Amino acid sequence: MESIDRLTALLRGLAPEATVLLAGPLSTPLICDAADSGAMHLHLVLHGTATLDCSNGQQAVSAPAVFVTMTQGAHSLNPDSAATVVFSMRVEFCGPAAPMIFGENARPYCIDVLAEQDDLHRIVELITQEVDARRCALGIVLDHAAEILLVGVLRRLVAVRALPSGVLAGLGDARLARTLIALHEAPERAWTLELMAETAGMSRTVFANRFRTVMGKTPKRYLADFRLMLARKVIDEQKGLKHAARVAGYASPAALSRALSRTRL
C-alpha cells in the first residue's frame, strides 16, 4: 500500500494518457520520431529479442523485458528475428507535474521483468496472454493494460531506486517520499524548510542536503517549480489568475504574475 500511496499524488499531477502503438509481431523497425520526444515510450518485448537504437547508442534485450525511454530525439525498436513480438505504447503527460519527470530519464532504462516476482511480472503475463490469444475486445483490454503497465513500471522504478536523481528517485527514499507526497497533495500549504524536514522526520540540515542530492534541486526550488507548473495548468484551463494563485499557494494573483514574469525573462 505504501508504494501505491507514493505514486498516487504524482500520477494526479502527471495526468498520463497512454496510446498503444503496436501489440503483435515486430516485423519492421518501430520508429518514434523527434516529434515524440515530449512523451515516454514503453516497449515491452514479449517474445524473442529486440534492439533499441537511439542517440545514446544501442541496447539489445531478450523477452520479457521493458524499455523505458524519454530520449530527446528519434529512437527505434528493431526486431532481431521473425519471432519478435512486442507491446509498445506512448505515454503523454498532460498534468502540471509533467516537466518534473522529463529529464530524469534521458538515457533509456531496461527492466528485466523476471528480476523480481512483483506485480509487473503479473501484468506482463496478462498482456502476453492477450496478445497471443487475439481474443475479441482485444483493443479495449490492451488500452486498460497499457495504463496498468505504466503504473507497474513506475512502481518498479521507485522500488529499486533505478534512477539516480529526480522525483522518482525521491519517491524511492522512504523519508523524502513523505515530504514529496505532502507537497504534491497540498502545494497551497504554507510550507517552510522546517515543516518539510519535520514531515520527513529529519533535521533541517540533513533534510536539505539529502533533498538536494537526490532531487537535484533545493526543497524551496522544487516547491516553487511545482507551484508554477500547477498555476500554469490552471490558467491554461481558463480558470483565471485568482483561482490559479489560490490553488498553487501564491499569496496573491500579483505574486503569481511576478513569478510568471520572471520565468519569461
Backbone torsions as a table, in degrees:
resi	resn	phi	psi	omega
1	MET	NA	-34.6	-177.4
2	GLU	-62.8	-41.6	-178.5
3	SER	-64.6	-37.4	178.8
4	ILE	-64.2	-44.0	-179.2
5	ASP	-62.0	-34.8	179.5
6	ARG	-62.6	-30.5	-174.7
7	LEU	-96.8	-20.4	-172.0
8	THR	-58.0	-52.2	-178.4
9	ALA	-64.1	-38.4	179.1
10	LEU	-64.9	-42.9	-179.7
11	LEU	-63.6	-34.7	175.2
12	ARG	-62.7	-40.1	-179.5
13	GLY	-75.0	-21.0	179.2
14	LEU	-87.7	-33.2	-178.4
15	ALA	47.7	63.6	-176.8
16	PRO	-72.4	144.5	173.6
17	GLU	-128.4	114.5	-174.4
18	ALA	-99.7	139.2	177.4
19	THR	-129.0	125.4	178.7
20	VAL	-76.3	126.3	179.9
21	LEU	-94.9	-38.4	-177.7
22	LEU	-157.6	135.3	175.5
23	ALA	-138.5	87.4	-177.4
24	GLY	159.6	-160.9	-178.4
25	PRO	-61.2	138.8	175.5
26	LEU	-100.2	91.8	-175.6
27	SER	-88.9	-26.8	177.5
28	THR	-133.4	160.9	-179.5
29	PRO	-57.1	136.9	174.2
30	LEU	-93.3	111.5	-173.7
31	ILE	-102.9	125.8	174.6
32	CYS	-111.4	112.3	-171.0
33	ASP	-81.8	178.8	-174.8
34	ALA	-62.2	-25.1	179.9
35	ALA	-65.7	-17.8	-179.6
36	ASP	-94.8	10.4	-175.3
37	SER	-70.3	-9.0	177.0
38	GLY	-93.7	17.1	-178.2
39	ALA	-133.2	160.4	171.7
40	MET	-90.8	142.6	173.0
41	HIS	-120.4	134.6	173.3
42	LEU	-115.1	120.3	178.4
43	HIS	-113.4	104.8	-179.7
44	LEU	-95.4	116.0	178.3
45	VAL	-88.3	112.8	-175.6
46	LEU	-89.1	-39.3	179.5
47	HIS	-140.2	149.9	176.0
48	GLY	75.8	-153.5	-179.7
49	THR	-131.6	156.1	178.9
50	ALA	-148.6	158.7	179.8
51	THR	-124.1	129.5	175.1
52	LEU	-92.4	128.5	-178.1
53	ASP	-120.4	117.1	178.8
54	CYS	-145.9	-174.1	-176.2
55	SER	-63.5	-21.1	179.8
56	ASN	-87.7	0.0	179.4
57	GLY	119.6	-161.3	-179.1
58	GLN	-118.7	148.7	176.5
59	GLN	-146.5	129.6	-179.3
60	ALA	-109.1	143.5	177.6
61	VAL	-138.1	159.7	173.6
62	SER	-110.7	148.6	-179.4
63	ALA	-64.9	150.0	-7.7
64	PRO	-90.6	131.7	-179.6
65	ALA	-153.7	156.6	-179.7
66	VAL	-124.5	126.5	169.9
67	PHE	-89.6	130.3	175.0
68	VAL	-112.3	118.9	-176.7
69	THR	-127.1	139.0	168.8
70	MET	-137.0	42.8	-174.7
71	THR	-69.5	146.8	174.7
72	GLN	-88.6	99.6	-177.2
73	GLY	122.7	-176.1	-175.8
74	ALA	-75.0	153.6	169.9
75	HIS	-148.8	162.7	-179.9
76	SER	-140.0	150.0	174.5
77	LEU	-109.4	121.0	-172.0
78	ASN	-114.9	133.5	178.2
79	PRO	-73.9	139.9	176.7
80	ASP	-98.6	-7.4	177.1
81	SER	-161.0	170.8	179.2
82	ALA	-71.2	-12.8	-177.2
83	ALA	-90.6	2.6	-176.0
84	THR	-73.8	124.7	177.9
85	VAL	-127.1	133.4	-175.6
86	VAL	-134.0	162.8	169.9
87	PHE	-127.6	104.5	-176.1
88	SER	-113.0	142.0	-178.0
89	MET	-144.1	153.6	175.9
90	ARG	-111.8	134.4	-180.0
91	VAL	-120.8	117.1	175.0
92	GLU	-100.8	131.5	178.8
93	PHE	-99.8	119.3	-173.3
94	CYS	-107.1	-0.2	-176.0
95	GLY	-92.2	174.9	-176.3
96	PRO	-67.2	-22.1	-178.5
97	ALA	-87.9	-0.3	-174.8
98	ALA	-53.0	-47.3	-178.5
99	PRO	-61.2	-19.7	-177.7
100	MET	-74.6	-24.5	-179.0
101	ILE	-89.7	-26.1	177.8
102	PHE	-77.4	145.4	-178.7
103	GLY	95.0	-22.2	177.7
104	GLU	-74.7	-31.9	-170.2
105	ASN	-120.9	52.4	-177.4
106	ALA	-61.2	-34.6	177.4
107	ARG	-93.0	139.5	177.6
108	PRO	-58.5	144.8	179.5
109	TYR	-121.0	134.6	-178.6
110	CYS	-108.9	130.6	178.6
111	ILE	-108.8	122.0	172.9
112	ASP	-80.9	108.9	-173.7
113	VAL	-61.9	-32.1	-176.6
114	LEU	-84.9	-1.2	-176.6
115	ALA	-62.1	-35.0	179.2
116	GLU	-139.2	141.2	178.9
117	GLN	-84.6	66.4	-179.1
118	ASP	-106.8	-168.6	-177.6
119	ASP	-64.5	-28.2	178.4
120	LEU	-60.9	-39.4	178.8
121	HIS	-61.1	-41.8	-179.7
122	ARG	-70.1	-37.1	177.5
123	ILE	-62.3	-44.2	-179.9
124	VAL	-64.9	-37.6	176.9
125	GLU	-60.6	-43.0	179.4
126	LEU	-63.3	-46.9	-179.6
127	ILE	-63.1	-41.0	178.9
128	THR	-60.3	-45.2	179.8
129	GLN	-61.9	-42.2	-178.3
130	GLU	-68.2	-43.9	-179.5
131	VAL	-66.3	-39.4	-179.5
132	ASP	-69.6	-39.6	-175.0
133	ALA	-78.7	-30.1	-179.9
134	ARG	53.8	47.8	-178.7
135	ARG	-79.7	171.3	-179.4
136	CYS	-64.0	152.7	-177.1
137	ALA	63.8	25.7	-179.0
138	LEU	-59.2	-42.7	-177.7
139	GLY	-60.2	-41.8	179.8
140	ILE	-65.6	-44.2	-179.9
141	VAL	-61.5	-43.7	-177.1
142	LEU	-71.4	-30.0	175.3
143	ASP	-61.4	-43.8	177.6
144	HIS	-70.7	-36.7	179.1
145	ALA	-63.2	-33.2	178.9
146	ALA	-62.6	-42.2	178.9
147	GLU	-65.3	-40.4	-179.9
148	ILE	-69.4	-37.1	178.1
149	LEU	-62.8	-41.1	178.7
150	LEU	-58.9	-46.6	179.3
151	VAL	-62.5	-42.2	179.1
152	GLY	-61.9	-40.7	178.3
153	VAL	-65.8	-45.3	179.6
154	LEU	-63.6	-39.6	176.1
155	ARG	-58.4	-45.6	-178.5
156	ARG	-64.1	-44.5	-179.8
157	LEU	-59.8	-38.7	178.5
158	VAL	-72.0	-45.2	-173.9
159	ALA	-63.1	-39.9	-176.5
160	VAL	-97.4	5.6	-179.3
161	ARG	50.8	52.8	-173.8
162	ALA	-69.5	-30.3	-176.2
163	LEU	-100.5	139.8	-174.1
164	PRO	-70.9	-27.1	-177.6
165	SER	-155.5	169.1	178.0
166	GLY	103.9	-178.3	-171.4
167	VAL	-64.9	-35.8	178.0
168	LEU	-69.4	-35.4	174.8
169	ALA	-65.8	-39.4	178.6
170	GLY	-63.7	-39.0	178.7
171	LEU	-68.9	-20.5	176.3
172	GLY	-79.2	-11.5	176.9
173	ASP	-95.5	114.7	-171.4
174	ALA	-54.7	-40.4	-176.5
175	ARG	-79.8	-43.2	177.1
176	LEU	-63.5	-32.6	-179.0
177	ALA	-60.0	-35.2	179.3
178	ARG	-59.5	-43.5	-179.7
179	THR	-71.0	-42.5	-179.6
180	LEU	-61.1	-43.3	178.1
181	ILE	-59.8	-45.0	-179.2
182	ALA	-64.3	-40.9	178.8
183	LEU	-64.4	-42.5	-178.5
184	HIS	-68.1	-35.6	-177.2
185	GLU	-81.1	-27.7	-177.5
186	ALA	-140.8	65.6	-179.1
187	PRO	-65.8	-20.0	-177.6
188	GLU	-78.2	-8.7	-178.6
189	ARG	-67.0	153.3	-179.7
190	ALA	-78.4	76.6	-175.0
191	TRP	-76.7	135.5	170.1
192	THR	-123.6	165.3	178.1
193	LEU	-60.2	-38.7	179.5
194	GLU	-62.5	-42.9	-179.5
195	LEU	-67.8	-39.8	177.9
196	MET	-63.4	-42.7	179.1
197	ALA	-65.0	-40.9	178.7
198	GLU	-62.7	-40.5	178.3
199	THR	-61.6	-36.2	179.2
200	ALA	-80.3	-12.0	-177.4
201	GLY	73.1	36.4	-176.5
202	MET	-132.9	162.2	173.9
203	SER	-72.1	159.9	-177.3
204	ARG	-57.7	-47.2	-176.7
205	THR	-69.3	-45.7	-179.9
206	VAL	-62.4	-42.6	179.4
207	PHE	-62.0	-48.2	-177.7
208	ALA	-60.2	-43.1	-179.6
209	ASN	-68.4	-42.8	-179.2
210	ARG	-65.9	-43.5	-179.9
211	PHE	-60.1	-47.6	-178.2
212	ARG	-63.2	-38.0	-179.8
213	THR	-66.8	-46.8	-175.4
214	VAL	-79.4	-41.2	-173.6
215	MET	-90.2	-16.8	179.7
216	GLY	79.8	8.6	176.6
217	LYS	-158.8	164.4	-179.1
218	THR	-73.5	159.6	176.4
219	PRO	-57.6	-41.8	-179.8
220	LYS	-61.5	-43.6	-179.7
221	ARG	-67.4	-40.4	179.2
222	TYR	-60.9	-48.0	-179.7
223	LEU	-63.1	-41.9	179.5
224	ALA	-62.6	-42.7	179.2
225	ASP	-63.8	-44.0	-178.9
226	PHE	-64.7	-43.6	179.0
227	ARG	-61.9	-40.4	-179.1
228	LEU	-67.4	-41.7	178.2
229	MET	-64.5	-39.4	178.0
230	LEU	-64.6	-43.3	-179.9
231	ALA	-62.2	-43.0	179.4
232	ARG	-61.8	-39.0	179.0
233	LYS	-62.3	-44.7	179.9
234	VAL	-63.9	-41.8	178.9
235	ILE	-63.9	-42.2	178.6
236	ASP	-61.5	-27.5	178.6
237	GLU	-83.9	8.9	176.5
238	GLN	62.5	37.1	-179.2
239	LYS	-100.8	0.6	172.8
240	GLY	92.7	153.2	-177.0
241	LEU	-67.7	-38.8	-178.2
242	LYS	-63.1	-45.8	179.3
243	HIS	-65.6	-40.9	179.7
244	ALA	-61.6	-42.0	179.5
245	ALA	-63.3	-42.1	-178.2
246	ARG	-67.2	-46.1	-178.0
247	VAL	-64.5	-39.3	-174.5
248	ALA	-88.0	-6.1	175.2
249	GLY	90.7	23.6	176.7
250	TYR	-87.3	147.5	-176.8
251	ALA	-63.6	-28.9	-178.0
252	SER	-164.2	163.4	173.9
253	PRO	-57.7	-33.4	178.6
254	ALA	-64.6	-39.3	178.4
255	ALA	-64.3	-39.5	176.9
256	LEU	-65.9	-41.9	178.6
257	SER	-58.9	-42.1	179.2
258	ARG	-64.7	-40.1	179.1
259	ALA	-64.5	-41.5	177.8
260	LEU	-64.9	-39.0	-179.9
261	SER	-65.5	-39.5	179.8
262	ARG	-62.8	-35.2	-178.8
263	THR	-75.0	-15.6	-179.8
264	ARG	-89.7	-11.0	-177.0
265	LEU	-72.8	NA	NA
